[in-house]
Amino acid sequence: MKLVVAGSTGFVATEVIRQALSIPAITSAVALGRRDVPAPENSGPATDGAKLKSVVCENWEEYSDSVKQELAGADACIWTIAITPSKPKTAPWETVCKVCRDYAVTGIETMSQLRGRNSDTDKQPFRFVYISGTASQRDPAQKPRLLGDYSLLRGEAETRILDFAAKSQGAVAACVAKPGIISSPAKPTPLMRQAFYAVIGLPKLQVAEIAAALLDQVARGFDKDTLENADLERIGQKALQEAAADA
Ligand SMILES: NC(=O)c1ccc[n+]([C@@H]2O[C@H](COP(=O)([O-])OP(=O)(O)OC[C@H]3O[C@@H](n4cnc5c(N)ncnc54)[C@H](OP(=O)(O)O)[C@@H]3O)[C@@H](O)[C@H]2O)c1
């Protein structure tokens, strides 16, 4: 299968790409970002760096013909692009809305249209994962007190992505991933912050677990349209154990 990882320079995408390169079912991986990415470091012996194509996108509202050419025929996309909650004040609100919601909607619309109809897998839907967060809220009447506008924005993006798939008559399947705080051995969450997250009840997840879970789901099909932190942890741990047993 041909997989697109959008937001390829980011924390989660880097791990998704690293793992994808050692999964035989993924025959081609397009790393789509604002900048080129090199083949990841610390990859195991099963890694096939030749599967990776780094593609730079300069306009996320209307893809250039050359970018479209690289995306054509993709079977799935893991969408990681966002201005994350720690950063919204670094950009005007209008830009945060565009990046977190509109770019993703344009992404699913464009890539699903570009999917070739002659591929072996065209009986399967085009699979699209939108990574959101555990605190996102789809119901405007339930605006959270903490980061309320941001949580509703991410919830609106989720609704638009899921609606698009629901109206596609089976051509597109979408899934929203709602992780809590993601960390890695190389990027541990500072203790003070861990204590704060525990107080406000945010669950935790390892970056290897969410990457393995999303790769499992795009390859096998989605268990359900919304994967909560506990789902991602369970699916990810199982996939990592199976990969270790196969190695
Ligand atoms: N990390 C966590 O603890 C956590 C927890 C819950 C949910 N999430 C969600 O998981 C997803 C991935 O998070 P992450 O930690 O991997 O984020 P990240 O490291 O900040 O990566 C975000 C990606 O979005 C891209 N991006 C940002 N602004 C952009 C713009 N204006 N145009 C095009 N691309 C843009 C970045 O590109 P550049 O490198 O070019 O800036 C980067 O590739 C996000 O949806 C996030 O909300 C993360």
The ligand as an SDF file (V2000), in Angstrom:
LIG
                    3D

 48 52  0  0  0  0  0  0  0  0999 V2000
    2.5780   15.6980   21.0600 N   0  0  0  0  0  0  0  0  0  0  0  0
    1.5560   15.4540   21.8970 C   0  0  0  0  0  0  0  0  0  0  0  0
    1.7470   15.2580   23.1070 O   0  0  0  0  0  0  0  0  0  0  0  0
    0.1500   15.3910   21.3690 C   0  0  0  0  0  0  0  0  0  0  0  0
   -0.8820   15.0610   22.2520 C   0  0  0  0  0  0  0  0  0  0  0  0
   -2.1870   14.9640   21.7740 C   0  0  0  0  0  0  0  0  0  0  0  0
   -2.4480   15.1980   20.4240 C   0  0  0  0  0  0  0  0  0  0  0  0
   -1.4180   15.5250   19.5870 N   0  0  0  0  0  0  0  0  0  0  0  0
   -1.7580   15.7690   18.1810 C   0  0  0  0  0  0  0  0  0  0  0  0
   -0.9670   14.9310   17.3630 O   0  0  0  0  0  0  0  0  0  0  0  0
   -0.6960   15.5970   16.1250 C   0  0  0  0  0  0  0  0  0  0  0  0
    0.8150   15.6000   15.8960 C   0  0  0  0  0  0  0  0  0  0  0  0
    1.4300   16.2360   17.0220 O   0  0  0  0  0  0  0  0  0  0  0  0
    3.0110   16.4460   17.0830 P   0  0  0  0  0  0  0  0  0  0  0  0
    3.3760   16.4950   18.5410 O   0  0  0  0  0  0  0  0  0  0  0  0
    3.7020   15.5100   16.1670 O   0  0  0  0  0  0  0  0  0  0  0  0
    3.1180   17.9340   16.4840 O   0  0  0  0  0  0  0  0  0  0  0  0
    4.4000   18.6860   15.8990 P   0  0  0  0  0  0  0  0  0  0  0  0
    5.6660   17.9970   16.2630 O   0  0  0  0  0  0  0  0  0  0  0  0
    4.2490   20.1150   16.3130 O   0  0  0  0  0  0  0  0  0  0  0  0
    4.2020   18.5540   14.3160 O   0  0  0  0  0  0  0  0  0  0  0  0
    3.2170   19.2920   13.6850 C   0  0  0  0  0  0  0  0  0  0  0  0
    3.3960   19.1990   12.1870 C   0  0  0  0  0  0  0  0  0  0  0  0
    2.4790   20.1730   11.6170 O   0  0  0  0  0  0  0  0  0  0  0  0
    3.2110   20.9820   10.7170 C   0  0  0  0  0  0  0  0  0  0  0  0
    2.6810   22.3380   10.6280 N   0  0  0  0  0  0  0  0  0  0  0  0
    2.4870   23.2160   11.6330 C   0  0  0  0  0  0  0  0  0  0  0  0
    2.0540   24.3960   11.1310 N   0  0  0  0  0  0  0  0  0  0  0  0
    1.9760   24.2280    9.7890 C   0  0  0  0  0  0  0  0  0  0  0  0
    1.5980   25.0710    8.7140 C   0  0  0  0  0  0  0  0  0  0  0  0
    1.2400   26.3530    8.9110 N   0  0  0  0  0  0  0  0  0  0  0  0
    1.6350   24.5760    7.4670 N   0  0  0  0  0  0  0  0  0  0  0  0
    2.0020   23.2940    7.2380 C   0  0  0  0  0  0  0  0  0  0  0  0
    2.3910   22.4590    8.2110 N   0  0  0  0  0  0  0  0  0  0  0  0
    2.3680   22.9160    9.4720 C   0  0  0  0  0  0  0  0  0  0  0  0
    4.6100   21.0200   11.2600 C   0  0  0  0  0  0  0  0  0  0  0  0
    5.5010   21.4220   10.2340 O   0  0  0  0  0  0  0  0  0  0  0  0
    6.8440   22.2740   10.5360 P   0  0  0  0  0  0  0  0  0  0  0  0
    7.8220   21.3000   11.1340 O   0  0  0  0  0  0  0  0  0  0  0  0
    7.2330   22.7600    9.1900 O   0  0  0  0  0  0  0  0  0  0  0  0
    6.4650   23.3740   11.4910 O   0  0  0  0  0  0  0  0  0  0  0  0
    4.7910   19.5700   11.7000 C   0  0  0  0  0  0  0  0  0  0  0  0
    5.1350   18.7860   10.5760 O   0  0  0  0  0  0  0  0  0  0  0  0
   -1.3210   16.9820   16.2360 C   0  0  0  0  0  0  0  0  0  0  0  0
   -2.5990   16.9790   15.7020 O   0  0  0  0  0  0  0  0  0  0  0  0
   -1.4230   17.1820   17.7430 C   0  0  0  0  0  0  0  0  0  0  0  0
   -2.4340   18.0940   18.0960 O   0  0  0  0  0  0  0  0  0  0  0  0
   -0.1280   15.6280   20.0210 C   0  0  0  0  0  0  0  0  0  0  0  0
  1  2  1  0
  2  3  2  0
  2  4  1  0
  4  5  1  0
  4 48  2  0
  5  6  2  0
  6  7  1  0
  7  8  2  0
  8  9  1  0
  8 48  1  0
  9 10  1  0
  9 46  1  0
 10 11  1  0
 11 12  1  0
 11 44  1  0
 12 13  1  0
 13 14  1  0
 14 15  2  0
 14 16  1  0
 14 17  1  0
 17 18  1  0
 18 19  2  0
 18 20  1  0
 18 21  1  0
 21 22  1  0
 22 23  1  0
 23 24  1  0
 23 42  1  0
 24 25  1  0
 25 26  1  0
 25 36  1  0
 26 27  1  0
 26 35  1  0
 27 28  2  0
 28 29  1  0
 29 30  1  0
 29 35  2  0
 30 31  1  0
 30 32  2  0
 32 33  1  0
 33 34  2  0
 34 35  1  0
 36 37  1  0
 36 42  1  0
 37 38  1  0
 38 39  2  0
 38 40  1  0
 38 41  1  0
 42 43  1  0
 44 45  1  0
 44 46  1  0
 46 47  1  0
M  CHG  2   8   1  16  -1
M  END
$$$$
